[in-house]
Amino acid sequence: MSQDDEIHQRITALVDEEHQLRDSGASPEHVQRLRELERQLDQAWDLLRRRQAAREFGKDDSEVTEQPESQVEGYLQ
């Protein structure tokens, strides 16, 4: 299994958990966990995109590492 496949699996698991929480109501704990899931999803998608960009430009994608949450959340949309 490739590292990209592992990232995709992680994203799928996070999205599944997010859907379960959204379907089960909005307790304070659920809201907090949803925020955490959103941050983790942002990090995973960022990592996947940066790995793909590295390959596109002929670089070694194995050198691409996950960015800190503070950096990913600071990106401009």
N, CA, C and O atoms as a GROMACS GRO file, in nm:
protein
  308
    1MET      N    1   0.085  -0.118   0.000
    1MET     CA    2   0.000   0.000   0.000
    1MET      C    3   0.090   0.124   0.000
    1MET      O    4   0.186   0.134   0.077
    2SER      N    5   0.058   0.217  -0.086
    2SER     CA    6   0.138   0.339  -0.096
    2SER      C    7   0.103   0.437   0.016
    2SER      O    8   0.000   0.425   0.082
    3GLN      N    9   0.191   0.532   0.036
    3GLN     CA   10   0.165   0.633   0.138
    3GLN      C   11   0.040   0.714   0.103
    3GLN      O   12  -0.037   0.751   0.191
    4ASP      N   13   0.019   0.741  -0.027
    4ASP     CA   14  -0.102   0.812  -0.068
    4ASP      C   15  -0.227   0.731  -0.033
    4ASP      O   16  -0.327   0.788   0.011
    5ASP      N   17  -0.221   0.599  -0.053
    5ASP     CA   18  -0.335   0.515  -0.016
    5ASP      C   19  -0.363   0.523   0.134
    5ASP      O   20  -0.479   0.528   0.176
    6GLU      N   21  -0.256   0.525   0.213
    6GLU     CA   22  -0.273   0.537   0.358
    6GLU      C   23  -0.338   0.670   0.395
    6GLU      O   24  -0.423   0.676   0.484
    7ILE      N   25  -0.297   0.776   0.327
    7ILE     CA   26  -0.355   0.908   0.353
    7ILE      C   27  -0.502   0.908   0.315
    7ILE      O   28  -0.586   0.961   0.388
    8HIS      N   29  -0.534   0.847   0.200
    8HIS     CA   30  -0.674   0.838   0.157
    8HIS      C   31  -0.758   0.758   0.259
    8HIS      O   32  -0.871   0.796   0.289
    9GLN      N   33  -0.702   0.650   0.311
    9GLN     CA   34  -0.773   0.572   0.412
    9GLN      C   35  -0.797   0.655   0.538
    9GLN      O   36  -0.904   0.650   0.598
   10ARG      N   37  -0.696   0.730   0.576
   10ARG     CA   38  -0.710   0.817   0.694
   10ARG      C   39  -0.820   0.920   0.671
   10ARG      O   40  -0.903   0.944   0.760
   11ILE      N   41  -0.822   0.980   0.553
   11ILE     CA   42  -0.925   1.079   0.519
   11ILE      C   43  -1.062   1.014   0.526
   11ILE      O   44  -1.155   1.072   0.582
   12THR      N   45  -1.076   0.896   0.469
   12THR     CA   46  -1.204   0.825   0.470
   12THR      C   47  -1.251   0.798   0.612
   12THR      O   48  -1.368   0.818   0.643
   13ALA      N   49  -1.160   0.754   0.697
   13ALA     CA   50  -1.196   0.725   0.837
   13ALA      C   51  -1.239   0.853   0.909
   13ALA      O   52  -1.336   0.851   0.985
   14LEU      N   53  -1.168   0.962   0.886
   14LEU     CA   54  -1.203   1.090   0.949
   14LEU      C   55  -1.339   1.139   0.901
   14LEU      O   56  -1.419   1.188   0.981
   15VAL      N   57  -1.365   1.128   0.772
   15VAL     CA   58  -1.494   1.171   0.716
   15VAL      C   59  -1.607   1.084   0.771
   15VAL      O   60  -1.714   1.135   0.805
   16ASP      N   61  -1.584   0.953   0.781
   16ASP     CA   62  -1.685   0.864   0.838
   16ASP      C   63  -1.718   0.905   0.981
   16ASP      O   64  -1.835   0.911   1.019
   17GLU      N   65  -1.616   0.932   1.061
   17GLU     CA   66  -1.640   0.974   1.199
   17GLU      C   67  -1.713   1.108   1.203
   17GLU      O   68  -1.804   1.128   1.284
   18GLU      N   69  -1.674   1.198   1.114
   18GLU     CA   70  -1.741   1.329   1.107
   18GLU      C   71  -1.890   1.312   1.078
   18GLU      O   72  -1.973   1.376   1.142
   19HIS      N   73  -1.924   1.227   0.983
   19HIS     CA   74  -2.064   1.204   0.949
   19HIS      C   75  -2.141   1.143   1.066
   19HIS      O   76  -2.254   1.182   1.093
   20GLN      N   77  -2.079   1.048   1.136
   20GLN     CA   78  -2.143   0.987   1.252
   20GLN      C   79  -2.173   1.092   1.359
   20GLN      O   80  -2.281   1.092   1.417
   21LEU      N   81  -2.077   1.179   1.385
   21LEU     CA   82  -2.096   1.282   1.486
   21LEU      C   83  -2.206   1.380   1.445
   21LEU      O   84  -2.288   1.420   1.527
   22ARG      N   85  -2.205   1.419   1.318
   22ARG     CA   86  -2.307   1.514   1.272
   22ARG      C   87  -2.446   1.453   1.279
   22ARG      O   88  -2.544   1.523   1.306
   23ASP      N   89  -2.457   1.322   1.256
   23ASP     CA   90  -2.586   1.254   1.261
   23ASP      C   91  -2.635   1.230   1.403
   23ASP      O   92  -2.754   1.209   1.425
   24SER      N   93  -2.544   1.234   1.501
   24SER     CA   94  -2.582   1.198   1.637
   24SER      C   95  -2.613   1.318   1.726
   24SER      O   96  -2.641   1.300   1.845
   25GLY      N   97  -2.609   1.437   1.674
   25GLY     CA   98  -2.644   1.554   1.754
   25GLY      C   99  -2.525   1.644   1.780
   25GLY      O  100  -2.412   1.613   1.742
   26ALA      N  101  -2.553   1.756   1.845
   26ALA     CA  102  -2.451   1.860   1.861
   26ALA      C  103  -2.418   1.885   2.008
   26ALA      O  104  -2.432   1.997   2.056
   27SER      N  105  -2.375   1.782   2.078
   27SER     CA  106  -2.332   1.804   2.216
   27SER      C  107  -2.202   1.882   2.214
   27SER      O  108  -2.133   1.884   2.112
   28PRO      N  109  -2.168   1.947   2.324
   28PRO     CA  110  -2.040   2.021   2.328
   28PRO      C  111  -1.920   1.933   2.294
   28PRO      O  112  -1.825   1.978   2.229
   29GLU      N  113  -1.924   1.807   2.337
   29GLU     CA  114  -1.814   1.715   2.306
   29GLU      C  115  -1.808   1.687   2.156
   29GLU      O  116  -1.699   1.679   2.098
   30HIS      N  117  -1.924   1.673   2.094
   30HIS     CA  118  -1.928   1.647   1.950
   30HIS      C  119  -1.876   1.767   1.872
   30HIS      O  120  -1.802   1.752   1.775
   31VAL      N  121  -1.916   1.885   1.915
   31VAL     CA  122  -1.871   2.007   1.847
   31VAL      C  123  -1.719   2.019   1.856
   31VAL      O  124  -1.653   2.053   1.758
   32GLN      N  125  -1.664   1.992   1.973
   32GLN     CA  126  -1.520   1.998   1.991
   32GLN      C  127  -1.450   1.894   1.904
   32GLN      O  128  -1.350   1.924   1.839
   33ARG      N  129  -1.502   1.772   1.902
   33ARG     CA  130  -1.442   1.666   1.820
   33ARG      C  131  -1.454   1.699   1.671
   33ARG      O  132  -1.362   1.672   1.594
   34LEU      N  133  -1.566   1.758   1.629
   34LEU     CA  134  -1.582   1.797   1.489
   34LEU      C  135  -1.477   1.899   1.448
   34LEU      O  136  -1.422   1.890   1.338
   35ARG      N  137  -1.449   1.993   1.534
   35ARG     CA  138  -1.344   2.092   1.505
   35ARG      C  139  -1.209   2.023   1.489
   35ARG      O  140  -1.131   2.055   1.399
   36GLU      N  141  -1.183   1.929   1.577
   36GLU     CA  142  -1.057   1.854   1.570
   36GLU      C  143  -1.050   1.772   1.440
   36GLU      O  144  -0.946   1.768   1.375
   37LEU      N  145  -1.160   1.709   1.404
   37LEU     CA  146  -1.164   1.632   1.280
   37LEU      C  147  -1.140   1.721   1.159
   37LEU      O  148  -1.068   1.683   1.067
   38GLU      N  149  -1.200   1.839   1.158
   38GLU     CA  150  -1.182   1.932   1.047
   38GLU      C  151  -1.035   1.972   1.033
   38GLU      O  152  -0.983   1.980   0.921
   39ARG      N  153  -0.968   1.995   1.145
   39ARG     CA  154  -0.826   2.031   1.141
   39ARG      C  155  -0.742   1.913   1.089
   39ARG      O  156  -0.651   1.932   1.008
   40GLN      N  157  -0.774   1.793   1.135
   40GLN     CA  158  -0.701   1.675   1.090
   40GLN      C  159  -0.724   1.650   0.941
   40GLN      O  160  -0.632   1.612   0.868
   41LEU      N  161  -0.847   1.672   0.895
   41LEU     CA  162  -0.876   1.658   0.753
   41LEU      C  163  -0.799   1.760   0.670
   41LEU      O  164  -0.744   1.727   0.565
   42ASP      N  165  -0.795   1.883   0.718
   42ASP     CA  166  -0.718   1.986   0.648
   42ASP      C  167  -0.572   1.945   0.634
   42ASP      O  168  -0.512   1.961   0.528
   43GLN      N  169  -0.515   1.892   0.742
   43GLN     CA  170  -0.375   1.848   0.739
   43GLN      C  171  -0.355   1.732   0.641
   43GLN      O  172  -0.258   1.731   0.566
   44ALA      N  173  -0.446   1.637   0.642
   44ALA     CA  174  -0.432   1.521   0.554
   44ALA      C  175  -0.445   1.562   0.407
   44ALA      O  176  -0.366   1.518   0.324
   45TRP      N  177  -0.544   1.646   0.376
   45TRP     CA  178  -0.560   1.692   0.237
   45TRP      C  179  -0.439   1.774   0.194
   45TRP      O  180  -0.394   1.762   0.080
   46ASP      N  181  -0.387   1.856   0.283
   46ASP     CA  182  -0.269   1.937   0.251
   46ASP      C  183  -0.150   1.846   0.220
   46ASP      O  184  -0.079   1.869   0.122
   47LEU      N  185  -0.130   1.745   0.302
   47LEU     CA  186  -0.019   1.652   0.280
   47LEU      C  187  -0.035   1.582   0.145
   47LEU      O  188   0.062   1.571   0.069
   48LEU      N  189  -0.154   1.536   0.116
   48LEU     CA  190  -0.177   1.468  -0.011
   48LEU      C  191  -0.150   1.560  -0.130
   48LEU      O  192  -0.085   1.520  -0.226
   49ARG      N  193  -0.199   1.684  -0.123
   49ARG     CA  194  -0.176   1.780  -0.232
   49ARG      C  195  -0.028   1.812  -0.250
   49ARG      O  196   0.021   1.820  -0.362
   50ARG      N  197   0.043   1.829  -0.139
   50ARG     CA  198   0.185   1.862  -0.149
   50ARG      C  199   0.266   1.744  -0.201
   50ARG      O  200   0.364   1.764  -0.273
   51ARG      N  201   0.227   1.621  -0.167
   51ARG     CA  202   0.294   1.502  -0.222
   51ARG      C  203   0.271   1.495  -0.373
   51ARG      O  204   0.364   1.466  -0.449
   52GLN      N  205   0.149   1.522  -0.416
   52GLN     CA  206   0.119   1.520  -0.559
   52GLN      C  207   0.196   1.629  -0.632
   52GLN      O  208   0.246   1.606  -0.742
   53ALA      N  209   0.206   1.746  -0.573
   53ALA     CA  210   0.282   1.856  -0.634
   53ALA      C  211   0.430   1.819  -0.645
   53ALA      O  212   0.494   1.850  -0.746
   54ALA      N  213   0.484   1.755  -0.543
   54ALA     CA  214   0.625   1.716  -0.547
   54ALA      C  215   0.649   1.622  -0.666
   54ALA      O  216   0.746   1.639  -0.740
   55ARG      N  217   0.562   1.524  -0.683
   55ARG     CA  218   0.577   1.431  -0.795
   55ARG      C  219   0.566   1.505  -0.928
   55ARG      O  220   0.642   1.479  -1.021
   56GLU      N  221   0.471   1.597  -0.936
   56GLU     CA  222   0.449   1.672  -1.059
   56GLU      C  223   0.574   1.749  -1.101
   56GLU      O  224   0.601   1.766  -1.220
   57PHE      N  225   0.649   1.797  -1.002
   57PHE     CA  226   0.769   1.875  -1.031
   57PHE      C  227   0.897   1.793  -1.020
   57PHE      O  228   1.007   1.848  -1.009
   58GLY      N  229   0.882   1.659  -1.024
   58GLY     CA  230   0.998   1.571  -1.028
   58GLY      C  231   1.074   1.557  -0.899
   58GLY      O  232   1.190   1.517  -0.899
   59LYS      N  233   1.010   1.588  -0.789
   59LYS     CA  234   1.077   1.577  -0.658
   59LYS      C  235   1.033   1.449  -0.588
   59LYS      O  236   0.935   1.386  -0.626
   60ASP      N  237   1.108   1.412  -0.486
   60ASP     CA  238   1.080   1.291  -0.409
   60ASP      C  239   0.965   1.319  -0.312
   60ASP      O  240   0.981   1.396  -0.217
   61ASP      N  241   0.850   1.256  -0.335
   61ASP     CA  242   0.734   1.282  -0.250
   61ASP      C  243   0.749   1.223  -0.110
   61ASP      O  244   0.674   1.260  -0.019
   62SER      N  245   0.845   1.132  -0.091
   62SER     CA  246   0.864   1.074   0.042
   62SER      C  247   0.926   1.174   0.140
   62SER      O  248   0.922   1.153   0.261
   63GLU      N  249   0.981   1.281   0.087
   63GLU     CA  250   1.039   1.384   0.173
   63GLU      C  251   0.935   1.485   0.223
   63GLU      O  252   0.965   1.567   0.309
   64VAL      N  253   0.815   1.478   0.169
   64VAL     CA  254   0.708   1.570   0.208
   64VAL      C  255   0.650   1.521   0.340
   64VAL      O  256   0.608   1.405   0.351
   65THR      N  257   0.647   1.608   0.438
   65THR     CA  258   0.594   1.571   0.570
   65THR      C  259   0.471   1.655   0.603
   65THR      O  260   0.447   1.760   0.544
   66GLU      N  261   0.395   1.605   0.698
   66GLU     CA  262   0.275   1.677   0.740
   66GLU      C  263   0.315   1.808   0.806
   66GLU      O  264   0.406   1.812   0.888
   67GLN      N  265   0.246   1.913   0.768
   67GLN     CA  266   0.271   2.046   0.825
   67GLN      C  267   0.198   2.059   0.959
   67GLN      O  268   0.096   1.995   0.981
   68PRO      N  269   0.250   2.141   1.048
   68PRO     CA  270   0.181   2.163   1.176
   68PRO      C  271   0.042   2.221   1.152
   68PRO      O  272   0.018   2.294   1.055
   69GLU      N  273  -0.047   2.187   1.241
   69GLU     CA  274  -0.184   2.236   1.231
   69GLU      C  275  -0.189   2.388   1.220
   69GLU      O  276  -0.268   2.442   1.143
   70SER      N  277  -0.107   2.457   1.296
   70SER     CA  278  -0.108   2.603   1.296
   70SER      C  279  -0.074   2.659   1.158
   70SER      O  280  -0.128   2.761   1.117
   71GLN      N  281   0.014   2.592   1.087
   71GLN     CA  282   0.049   2.639   0.953
   71GLN      C  283  -0.062   2.610   0.852
   71GLN      O  284  -0.098   2.697   0.773
   72VAL      N  285  -0.117   2.490   0.856
   72VAL     CA  286  -0.223   2.453   0.761
   72VAL      C  287  -0.346   2.541   0.783
   72VAL      O  288  -0.408   2.586   0.687
   73GLU      N  289  -0.381   2.564   0.907
   73GLU     CA  290  -0.499   2.645   0.937
   73GLU      C  291  -0.478   2.792   0.903
   73GLU      O  292  -0.574   2.868   0.893
   74GLY      N  293  -0.351   2.832   0.885
   74GLY     CA  294  -0.321   2.971   0.852
   74GLY      C  295  -0.320   3.000   0.704
   74GLY      O  296  -0.304   3.115   0.664
   75TYR      N  297  -0.338   2.896   0.621
   75TYR     CA  298  -0.341   2.918   0.476
   75TYR      C  299  -0.459   3.006   0.439
   75TYR      O  300  -0.566   2.996   0.499
   76LEU      N  301  -0.438   3.092   0.341
   76LEU     CA  302  -0.547   3.173   0.289
   76LEU      C  303  -0.627   3.091   0.190
   76LEU      O  304  -0.571   3.014   0.112
   77GLN      N  305  -0.755   3.107   0.193
   77GLN     CA  306  -0.843   3.032   0.102
   77GLN      C  307  -0.854   3.103  -0.030
   77GLN      O  308  -0.923   3.056  -0.120
   0.00000   0.00000   0.00000
